Amino acid sequence: MSKRNLFWVVTKMQVLVDRYPTWGDVVQVDTWVAASGKNGMRRDWLIRDCKTGEILTRASRLFDTDIGKIGDISVNIWAI
């Protein structure tokens, strides 16, 4: 991707917490990737309590490709 000046940009992230784990809880994290639209990618997570199988947290992050070069951040911030 870098040879073609493409990079991934996180455009959305959603986290839904049903319950936070407590100290000493053992959790299982499942994650997978799926296509999203023409140039996008989505990564999803499920965090479960290993003892009960209860889903504690669901998360999803959407990436899109963008064309261009990453510039000097300080210059770009002042241009806003």
N, C-alpha and C positions, 0 to 999 in steps of 0.2 A: 504494500500500500504506500509506503514512504516514497518509492521510486516514482509513483504517479501523483505525489502530493495529496494523498488521501489520509484522513485520520478519523477515528471514532469520536463522536461527541455525545456525552450523556445528555439526553434531552428531557427525560422524566425518570423519577424514582418514587416508588410508593412503598411504604412499609406499614403493615397493619399488625399491631401487637395485641394479641388477645390476653396474654398473661406473660409477665417476665419470669424467667427461671429464678429460682432461689439458690442460695449458696449450697453447693454440693449436688445439685441436680445434674444428671447426665443428659445431654441433648444430642440429637441426631440432626445433621444438616443435609438436606437433599437439594441439589441444584441442577438445572438443565438450561439449555439454550434453545431458542426458537427463532425462526425468521419473522420479521415484522415489516411488511410492506416491501417496496422495491429494493431499497438499500439499507434497511434497518435490521437490527438484531435485538432480541429481548433475552434477558437472563432472569430466571425466577428462582426463588428459594422458599423452602419450607423448613421451619425449625420445629422439631417435635421433642416432647419429653420421652425419653427412652423407656421409662418405667410404665407409663400409662398409654403412650402412643398419641397423646393429646397434641394437637397443633398449637404451638405457642405464638408463632410469628409467620406471616406471609410477606414476601417482598418481591418486587418486580422492578427491573431497571431497563429502560429503553435507550438504545444507542442508534444514532444515525450517522451516516458518513457525510463529510463535508469536504469541499474542495478548497484548497488554499494552503498557505504556509502559516505556521505558527510564528507570530512576530514577537517583538520585545514587549512583554506585558506592561512595563511601565509606560511605554509610548501609547499602547492601546487603551490603558485606563484613563489617561489624561485626555484622550480624544473623545471620550464618552460625554 
